[in-house]
Amino acid sequence: MKKIRLIEGLIFFWGWILVFLAGADFPPPIGFIWLILLVGILAIIQDFYLRYLIRNINKKHIWLKNIFLFLLADIIVSSIVILTNFEYYNEISFALIWILVVSLVSTIYGIVFYIINKWIVNHILKV
């Protein structure tokens, strides 16, 4: 299980860094380091959550709990980004659009995360 968690953590970290690099200026601005730090922290949180999810993935209602937890995390992270960059997100409509976009993308990621781990648990780990 440690190997699976490590692989998923590395794919998550480098996958999101590459996505953000694709949208960044070249070379990325110095502030990009904060984005790398944020993705690293989220990868660690995801690892702790994955430990819980793998043990409980075949329980009833874990699907809905997974969606709820990813949505909650999305709102928290996007709100932190807004609060730390308030001069950029100074309009309420822009801030709400940011929260909605981040929440949509991350919730889709949460669904994919669940489906992949459900398959891993049932076909590779055979729990």
Secondary structure, DSSP 4 states (H G I P E B T S, - for coil): -HHHHHHHHHHHHHHHHHHHHHHS-SSPPTTHHHHHHHHHHHHHHHHHHHHHHHHHTTSTTHHHHHHHHHHHHHHHHHHHHHHHTTTTS-SHHHHHHHHHHHHHHHHHHHHHHHHHHHHIIIIII--
